[in-house]
Amino acid sequence: MSHLLPPGKVDWRLLQSILGQVELDERVLVGPRVGEDAAVVDMGDRYLVAGADPVTLAGERAGWYLVHVNANDVATMGARPRWLLVTLLLPAASATAEMLPPLFEEIRGACRSVGCTLCGGHTEVSDSVDRPLLIGQMMGEVAKGDLVTSSGARLGDVILLTKSIAIEGTAILSRAAAGRLGRMGFSRACRAGAAYLDEPGISVVKEAMAAVSGGRPSAMHDPTEGGLAAGLHELAEASGVGLAVNRGSIPVLPECAEMCAALGLDSLGLIASGALLITAPAGEAEAIASAVRAAGVSVTDIGVVTSASDGVMIVDSSGESELPAYSQDEIVRVLGHVDE
């Protein structure tokens, strides 16, 4: 008997079994794989990098989210985001002409902030959705010698994390659950958290570009839905390695820690756009970290790459244990109970 899939990312094992059957054109260097952020196509003198992502967990400023989450996927491959296509589906029951200008201005503003161009897409009013649904495809290009993938992490590499967790999750909770959290005494945290969308922000383009200019990262990956935990598992799966992560070294935003404690959530499983995972050989890690800091972005050493047989482990004061994998983002557990 078939069963319903839960909300959130499709289980990577199921997805892997399907993607493994895909036949690729000979010019596709990186195709659909679990853990890879974008596809890579050989264009002769350089690579075209293309990624696609929807916005499903954000209501306010959905256009801003859309641009940045798609730009992030391209930047983590070492490529500069250049061209964006957007598919916009509006619900037939509530779509109005007045909805479009502010949404597209939001998209254009976000494009300007990362240096890319809105170059096409599709807009439609549909009975198939009950709220606006945005899907983006971002393309960029990179010199062949500068490509970085999620599958390059190697035994002994240092694991770096930029900024803190969970920037996007905290910003969404601060807006969507403001009433509930306010009644619990977290109004100040909500006011601070709501501003995280802009500062420190959910873009990782700056630090990704700085990382590749400062050295040779072996892998980069941006943790999104499912949080840092899912991002670490995806990185390990893509590279065929294990990871040992020091929980005490993971920087967690104070408002994120407060909200997660109040709502019974694990910050490691909360959507984490805005942070970037970087792995690098020990001899390269400090130069890369210095370049990221010089770009005005904080970065922390959170662990080391181990052998695949060791698994993905979290180390804390009580010892070592397997890091949970959140295929369903922690934020989904409260989205059904938030104040609109």
C-alpha positions in Angstrom: 0.0 0.0 0.0 1.3 3.4 -0.9 1.7 6.0 1.8 1.8 9.8 1.8 5.2 11.5 1.9 5.7 14.0 4.7 6.1 17.7 4.0 9.7 18.8 3.4 12.5 17.4 1.4 12.0 14.0 -0.1 14.1 11.4 1.7 17.5 11.4 0.1 17.6 7.6 -0.2 14.4 7.6 -2.3 15.6 10.5 -4.3 19.0 8.9 -4.9 17.4 5.7 -6.2 15.5 7.8 -8.8 18.3 10.2 -9.8 20.7 7.3 -10.3 18.7 6.2 -13.3 19.0 9.6 -15.1 21.0 9.5 -18.4 23.2 12.6 -18.8 24.4 14.5 -21.9 28.1 14.2 -22.3 28.6 17.9 -21.6 26.9 17.6 -18.2 29.8 17.6 -15.7 27.6 17.6 -12.6 24.0 16.3 -12.9 21.2 15.7 -10.4 22.8 14.3 -7.2 21.9 14.4 -3.6 23.9 17.1 -1.9 24.9 19.1 -5.0 23.6 22.6 -5.1 23.5 23.1 -8.9 24.2 21.4 -12.3 27.3 22.1 -14.3 27.5 22.1 -18.1 30.7 22.4 -20.1 30.4 25.5 -22.4 33.8 25.2 -23.9 36.1 27.7 -22.3 34.1 27.8 -19.0 31.3 26.1 -17.1 27.7 27.1 -16.9 26.3 26.6 -13.4 22.5 26.3 -13.1 20.3 25.8 -10.0 16.6 25.9 -9.3 14.7 26.4 -6.0 11.2 27.4 -5.0 10.2 29.5 -2.0 7.7 27.6 0.1 8.4 28.5 3.8 8.3 32.3 3.5 5.3 34.6 3.1 6.6 38.1 3.4 9.4 39.2 1.0 9.1 36.0 -1.0 10.7 37.7 -4.0 13.8 38.6 -1.9 14.1 35.1 -0.6 13.7 33.6 -4.1 16.6 35.6 -5.6 19.0 34.9 -2.7 18.4 31.2 -2.2 18.9 30.6 -5.9 22.0 32.8 -6.1 23.4 30.9 -3.1 23.2 27.6 -5.0 25.2 29.0 -7.9 27.8 30.7 -5.7 28.5 27.6 -3.7 29.9 26.1 -6.9 32.4 29.0 -7.1 30.3 30.7 -9.9 29.1 34.3 -10.0 25.3 34.4 -10.2 24.3 36.1 -13.5 20.9 35.3 -14.9 17.6 34.5 -13.2 14.3 33.1 -14.5 11.2 33.1 -12.4 8.0 31.1 -12.6 5.2 32.8 -10.6 1.9 31.0 -10.0 -0.9 33.1 -8.4 -4.0 31.6 -6.8 -7.1 32.1 -8.9 -9.2 32.7 -5.8 -7.2 35.8 -4.6 -4.9 37.0 -7.4 -5.1 40.8 -8.2 -3.1 43.0 -10.5 -1.9 45.0 -7.5 0.1 42.0 -6.3 2.5 42.1 -9.2 4.4 45.4 -9.1 5.7 45.2 -5.5 6.7 41.6 -6.0 8.7 42.2 -9.1 10.3 45.3 -7.6 11.4 43.1 -4.7 12.9 40.6 -7.1 14.6 43.4 -9.1 16.1 44.9 -5.9 17.4 41.6 -4.8 18.9 40.9 -8.2 20.7 44.2 -8.0 22.1 43.3 -4.6 23.8 40.1 -6.0 24.6 41.5 -9.4 22.3 39.3 -11.5 19.7 40.0 -14.1 16.0 38.9 -14.2 16.0 37.6 -17.8 12.8 35.6 -18.2 10.3 33.2 -16.8 6.5 32.6 -16.7 3.6 34.2 -14.8 0.2 32.5 -14.4 -3.0 32.6 -12.4 -3.9 29.0 -11.5 -6.5 26.9 -9.6 -3.6 24.6 -8.6 -2.3 26.8 -5.8 -3.9 28.5 -2.8 -1.1 31.1 -2.3 1.5 32.6 -4.5 4.2 30.1 -5.5 7.6 31.3 -6.8 10.1 29.1 -8.4 13.5 30.4 -9.6 16.3 29.2 -11.8 19.6 30.9 -11.5 22.5 30.6 -13.9 26.1 31.7 -13.5 29.5 30.9 -15.0 32.9 29.9 -13.6 36.4 29.4 -15.0 37.1 25.7 -15.3 39.9 25.8 -12.8 37.7 27.5 -10.1 34.7 25.1 -9.9 33.8 23.9 -6.4 31.3 21.1 -5.7 29.7 19.6 -2.7 31.4 16.3 -3.4 35.0 17.3 -3.0 35.4 17.0 0.8 38.3 14.7 1.8 39.5 12.9 4.9 41.2 15.3 7.3 39.6 18.5 5.8 38.6 21.2 8.2 34.9 22.1 8.3 34.2 25.8 8.4 30.8 27.5 8.9 30.2 31.2 8.1 28.0 33.5 10.1 25.6 31.7 12.5 22.5 29.5 12.5 19.7 29.7 11.8 19.4 33.1 10.1 16.5 32.3 7.7 14.6 30.2 10.3 14.8 32.9 12.9 13.6 35.6 10.5 10.6 33.5 9.4 9.7 32.6 13.0 10.0 36.3 14.0 7.4 37.3 11.5 5.1 34.3 11.2 5.0 33.4 14.9 5.3 36.9 16.3 2.0 36.8 18.1 2.6 33.4 19.7 6.2 34.2 20.7 5.1 37.7 21.9 2.6 36.1 24.3 5.5 33.9 25.6 7.6 37.0 26.3 9.8 37.0 23.2 8.7 40.3 21.6 12.3 41.7 21.8 13.7 38.5 20.2 11.1 38.8 17.4 12.0 42.4 16.7 15.7 41.5 16.5 15.1 38.3 14.5 12.9 39.9 11.9 15.8 42.1 10.9 18.1 39.1 10.2 16.7 38.8 6.7 18.8 41.9 5.8 21.6 41.7 8.4 23.4 39.4 8.6 21.2 38.4 5.6 20.5 35.1 3.8 23.0 35.6 1.0 26.2 33.6 1.0 27.5 35.1 -2.3 30.0 37.4 -0.7 31.7 34.7 1.4 31.6 32.1 -1.3 33.4 34.4 -3.7 35.9 35.3 -0.9 36.5 31.7 -0.1 37.5 30.8 -3.7 39.7 33.9 -3.9 41.5 33.0 -0.7 42.4 29.4 -1.5 41.1 26.1 -2.8 38.0 24.9 -0.9 37.5 21.2 -1.4 33.7 21.6 -1.1 31.0 24.2 -0.3 27.4 23.7 0.5 24.7 26.0 1.9 22.4 24.5 4.5 18.8 25.3 3.8 15.7 23.3 4.5 16.4 20.8 7.3 18.9 23.2 8.7 22.6 22.7 9.4 22.1 19.1 10.2 20.6 18.3 6.8 23.3 20.3 5.1 26.0 18.3 6.9 24.4 15.0 5.9 24.0 16.2 2.3 27.7 17.2 2.2 28.8 13.9 3.7 26.6 11.9 1.2 27.8 13.9 -1.8 31.5 13.4 -0.9 31.3 9.9 0.5 32.8 10.9 3.8 32.0 11.1 7.5 32.0 14.2 9.6 32.8 14.9 13.3 31.2 18.2 14.3 31.7 19.9 17.7 28.3 21.2 18.9 29.9 23.7 21.2 31.7 25.3 18.3 28.6 25.9 16.2 27.6 29.6 16.4 23.9 29.9 17.2 22.1 33.3 17.1 20.9 34.2 20.6 17.4 34.9 19.3 17.4 31.6 17.5 18.4 29.7 20.7 15.6 31.5 22.7 12.9 30.8 20.1 13.9 27.2 19.6 13.9 26.6 23.4 10.5 28.2 23.7 8.9 26.3 20.8 10.7 23.0 21.5 12.7 23.0 18.3 16.3 22.0 17.6 18.2 24.9 16.1 20.3 22.4 14.1 17.2 21.4 12.1 15.9 24.9 11.4 16.1 26.3 7.9 19.5 27.9 7.8 20.0 29.9 4.6 22.6 32.6 5.2 25.3 30.3 6.5 27.8 28.5 4.3 29.6 25.2 4.9 33.2 25.1 3.5 35.6 22.2 3.7 39.3 22.7 3.0 42.6 20.9 3.5 44.2 21.9 6.8 46.9 23.8 5.0 44.3 25.9 3.1 41.7 26.5 5.8 43.3 29.5 7.6 43.9 31.4 4.3 40.3 30.8 3.3 39.0 31.8 6.7 41.1 34.9 6.6 39.7 35.9 3.1 36.2 35.4 4.3 36.8 37.5 7.4 38.4 40.2 5.2 35.1 40.3 3.3 33.4 41.2 6.6 31.9 37.8 7.3 32.5 35.7 10.4 33.6 32.1 10.0 34.2 29.3 12.6 36.0 26.0 12.6 33.3 23.5 13.6 34.8 20.1 12.9 36.7 17.7 10.7 36.0 15.4 7.8 36.4 11.7 8.8 36.0 8.4 6.9 32.5 7.3 5.7 32.5 4.4 8.0 32.5 6.8 11.0 29.2 8.4 10.0 28.1 11.9 10.7 28.6 12.6 14.3 28.0 15.4 16.8 30.4 15.8 19.7 29.4 17.5 22.9 30.1 17.4 26.6 28.3 14.0 26.9 30.4 12.4 24.2 29.8 11.5 20.6 26.5 10.6 19.0 24.9 10.4 15.5 23.8 13.7 14.2 20.0 13.6 13.5 18.9 14.2 9.9 16.0 16.5 9.5 14.3 15.7 6.2 11.4 17.8 7.5 12.5 21.2 8.6 11.8 22.0 12.3 9.9 25.1 11.3 7.2 22.9 9.7 6.3 21.7 13.2 5.0 25.2 14.1 3.9 26.7 10.8 0.5 25.2 11.2 0.0 27.1 14.5 1.4 30.5 13.7 -0.4 33.8 13.5 -0.9 35.2 10.0 
